[in-house]
Amino acid sequence: MSPLKSFASDNNSGAHPAIMEAIVKANDGFLKSYGDDEMSIHTDEVFKEFFGSQARIHYVTTGTAANVLGLRSVTQTYNSVLCAEQAHINNDECGAPEAFGGIKLVPIPSEDGKLTPGAIAPYLGHVGFVHASQPKVISITQPTELGKLYTLKEIEDLVEFAHDRDLLLHMDGARIANACAALDCSFFDMTTALDVDFISFGGTKNGCLLGEAVIFLKPNIGEGFQYLRKQAMQLVSKMRFVSAQLEQYLADDLWLKNARHANAMAQRLADKAGAIDGVTIKGTVDCNALFASIPPEASEILLEKYYFYVWDEHDHTVRWMTSWATTEAMVDEFVSDIEKAVKALS
């Protein structure tokens, strides 16, 4: 199998060697199943060191499961969830929130995938109106699908706005490590300290084989989640193989090292590719995603060797993403090939 030269998604990278080693170690001997094993119980305590002693942690296998089950556990079928129109839950989960969660999503227009109190306010006009779904959750993605970051102050403002209106604030943190690395803050700083209610915590995109978590940061929400998880076929019997990954992921700041590296490789790619005539880097590079405008013919040449997404065919925008496994040599080779592809058109 020839190795894929990918700048399409951090999902395309393999698992970090330390994570694979943790899985092998977890394979030794007999342990209780369904999360009653010592590894899973200990990993719960490790998570609490990062999010606070009040945190309740539930492991699942995918980000979609984390988002849908987390939202389902705090809503009734007459509730709605407000999100940016670009949100992953709105565009990239095949209708799972609606089909399996019974959740009505209300997408709100946004230029960069971020929400503001001002953008949300017009969508709260039917609160108390019996003919309309009732808003219950504001869901934000950090970082957004367009690679933009909420500042801690912006999150704090959204939390205050939500709580003043008896709404919950959910954070889709599939790439929360990249956000924390970029903003130079801890998980606690970004969530618990800002009074965020619950999060979907991602590990897969930043070095895990598989493994996500739903983390409730308030004691009075998410009641009965353990039953929803089982009902939704997300209660892993050999849970130790999920929790062992996340324990290792949090150990010795592996999560932070991986995320910092991925972010740095994206900036390196932006700096070098942006210096090529005919390539325009669109906006700032906040984490490990960047968007560029290049001639469509150059994209066709590059796609013969590399895997990446043509994000918008109308203005020739492509998305390039880096990961913990992206090396400087990979970036430099890609940049060299970009330059050759663009020059071949002149």
Solvent accessible surface area in square Angstrom, and as a share of the most:
residue,aa,sasa,rsa
1,M,236,1.05
2,S,96,0.62
3,P,115,0.73
4,L,115,0.57
5,K,73,0.31
6,S,20,0.13
7,F,2,0.01
8,A,0,0.00
9,S,15,0.10
10,D,1,0.01
11,N,80,0.41
12,N,66,0.34
13,S,32,0.21
14,G,51,0.49
15,A,20,0.16
16,H,38,0.17
17,P,90,0.57
18,A,25,0.19
19,I,0,0.00
20,M,85,0.38
21,E,96,0.43
22,A,12,0.09
23,I,29,0.15
24,V,108,0.62
25,K,132,0.56
26,A,0,0.00
27,N,99,0.51
28,D,118,0.61
29,G,44,0.42
30,F,200,0.83
31,L,59,0.29
32,K,147,0.62
33,S,48,0.31
34,Y,106,0.40
35,G,20,0.19
36,D,87,0.45
37,D,0,0.00
38,E,114,0.51
39,M,51,0.23
40,S,3,0.02
41,I,93,0.47
42,H,97,0.43
43,T,0,0.00
44,D,38,0.20
45,E,88,0.40
46,V,19,0.11
47,F,0,0.00
48,K,59,0.25
49,E,140,0.63
50,F,44,0.19
51,F,0,0.00
52,G,13,0.13
53,S,100,0.64
54,Q,65,0.29
55,A,1,0.01
56,R,72,0.26
57,I,17,0.09
58,H,28,0.13
59,Y,8,0.03
60,V,0,0.00
61,T,34,0.20
62,T,64,0.37
63,G,26,0.25
64,T,46,0.26
65,A,11,0.09
66,A,1,0.01
67,N,4,0.02
68,V,6,0.04
69,L,13,0.06
70,G,1,0.01
71,L,0,0.00
72,R,74,0.27
73,S,19,0.12
74,V,19,0.11
75,T,7,0.04
76,Q,103,0.46
77,T,100,0.58
78,Y,138,0.52
79,N,11,0.06
80,S,1,0.01
81,V,0,0.00
82,L,1,0.00
83,C,0,0.00
84,A,4,0.03
85,E,70,0.31
86,Q,34,0.15
87,A,6,0.05
88,H,50,0.22
89,I,6,0.03
90,N,50,0.25
91,N,88,0.45
92,D,81,0.42
93,E,8,0.03
94,C,139,0.83
95,G,34,0.32
96,A,13,0.10
97,P,0,0.00
98,E,81,0.36
99,A,78,0.60
100,F,159,0.66
101,G,4,0.03
102,G,33,0.32
103,I,4,0.02
104,K,107,0.45
105,L,16,0.08
106,V,29,0.17
107,P,59,0.37
108,I,2,0.01
109,P,83,0.52
110,S,20,0.13
111,E,168,0.75
112,D,49,0.26
113,G,4,0.04
114,K,38,0.16
115,L,4,0.02
116,T,72,0.42
117,P,44,0.27
118,G,57,0.55
119,A,34,0.27
120,I,0,0.00
121,A,49,0.38
122,P,100,0.63
123,Y,82,0.31
124,L,26,0.13
125,G,66,0.64
126,H,112,0.50
127,V,96,0.55
128,G,70,0.67
129,F,97,0.41
130,V,130,0.75
131,H,150,0.67
132,A,26,0.20
133,S,35,0.22
134,Q,38,0.17
135,P,18,0.12
136,K,57,0.24
137,V,0,0.00
138,I,0,0.00
139,S,4,0.03
140,I,2,0.01
141,T,16,0.09
142,Q,1,0.00
143,P,6,0.04
144,T,6,0.04
145,E,24,0.11
146,L,37,0.18
147,G,3,0.03
148,K,40,0.17
149,L,19,0.10
150,Y,1,0.00
151,T,63,0.37
152,L,57,0.28
153,K,125,0.53
154,E,63,0.28
155,I,0,0.00
156,E,78,0.35
157,D,50,0.26
158,L,1,0.01
159,V,5,0.03
160,E,106,0.48
161,F,19,0.08
162,A,0,0.00
163,H,60,0.27
164,D,104,0.54
165,R,112,0.41
166,D,117,0.61
167,L,8,0.04
168,L,24,0.12
169,L,0,0.00
170,H,0,0.00
171,M,0,0.00
172,D,6,0.03
173,G,0,0.00
174,A,25,0.19
175,R,32,0.12
176,I,0,0.00
177,A,2,0.01
178,N,2,0.01
179,A,0,0.00
180,C,0,0.00
181,A,14,0.11
182,A,42,0.33
183,L,55,0.28
184,D,114,0.59
185,C,20,0.12
186,S,45,0.29
187,F,0,0.00
188,F,85,0.36
189,D,55,0.29
190,M,0,0.00
191,T,0,0.00
192,T,31,0.18
193,A,60,0.47
194,L,22,0.11
195,D,63,0.33
196,V,0,0.00
197,D,4,0.02
198,F,0,0.00
199,I,0,0.00
200,S,5,0.03
201,F,1,0.00
202,G,2,0.02
203,G,0,0.00
204,T,45,0.26
205,K,36,0.15
206,N,6,0.03
207,G,0,0.00
208,C,5,0.03
209,L,91,0.45
210,L,69,0.34
211,G,0,0.00
212,E,9,0.04
213,A,0,0.00
214,V,1,0.00
215,I,0,0.00
216,F,0,0.00
217,L,5,0.03
218,K,41,0.17
219,P,107,0.67
220,N,127,0.65
221,I,18,0.09
222,G,4,0.04
223,E,162,0.73
224,G,22,0.21
225,F,0,0.00
226,Q,83,0.37
227,Y,155,0.59
228,L,34,0.17
229,R,24,0.09
230,K,112,0.47
231,Q,144,0.64
232,A,35,0.27
233,M,161,0.72
234,Q,32,0.14
235,L,41,0.21
236,V,36,0.21
237,S,51,0.33
238,K,124,0.52
239,M,1,0.01
240,R,26,0.10
241,F,45,0.19
242,V,3,0.02
243,S,0,0.00
244,A,6,0.05
245,Q,3,0.01
246,L,0,0.00
247,E,47,0.21
248,Q,55,0.24
249,Y,0,0.00
250,L,5,0.02
251,A,37,0.29
252,D,120,0.62
253,D,62,0.32
254,L,17,0.08
255,W,10,0.04
256,L,26,0.13
257,K,119,0.50
258,N,8,0.04
259,A,0,0.00
260,R,123,0.45
261,H,66,0.29
262,A,1,0.01
263,N,19,0.10
264,A,51,0.40
265,M,11,0.05
266,A,0,0.00
267,Q,76,0.34
268,R,66,0.24
269,L,0,0.00
270,A,7,0.05
271,D,88,0.46
272,K,80,0.34
273,A,0,0.00
274,G,34,0.32
275,A,84,0.65
276,I,16,0.08
277,D,129,0.67
278,G,49,0.47
279,V,9,0.05
280,T,82,0.47
281,I,37,0.19
282,K,79,0.33
283,G,63,0.61
284,T,97,0.56
285,V,26,0.15
286,D,39,0.20
287,C,3,0.02
288,N,1,0.01
289,A,8,0.06
290,L,3,0.01
291,F,20,0.08
292,A,0,0.00
293,S,30,0.19
294,I,4,0.02
295,P,36,0.23
296,P,51,0.32
297,E,87,0.39
298,A,0,0.00
299,S,7,0.05
300,E,115,0.52
301,I,73,0.37
302,L,3,0.02
303,L,71,0.35
304,E,151,0.68
305,K,90,0.38
306,Y,9,0.03
307,Y,81,0.31
308,F,6,0.03
309,Y,88,0.34
310,V,60,0.35
311,W,101,0.36
312,D,51,0.26
313,E,136,0.61
314,H,173,0.77
315,D,63,0.32
316,H,76,0.34
317,T,8,0.05
318,V,1,0.01
319,R,19,0.07
320,W,0,0.00
321,M,6,0.02
322,T,1,0.01
323,S,8,0.05
324,W,46,0.16
325,A,36,0.28
326,T,5,0.03
327,T,63,0.37
328,E,88,0.40
329,A,73,0.57
330,M,66,0.30
331,V,0,0.00
332,D,51,0.26
333,E,68,0.30
334,F,0,0.00
335,V,17,0.10
336,S,45,0.29
337,D,24,0.12
338,I,0,0.00
339,E,62,0.28
340,K,131,0.55
341,A,3,0.02
342,V,16,0.09
343,K,126,0.53
344,A,73,0.56
345,L,75,0.37
346,S,133,0.86
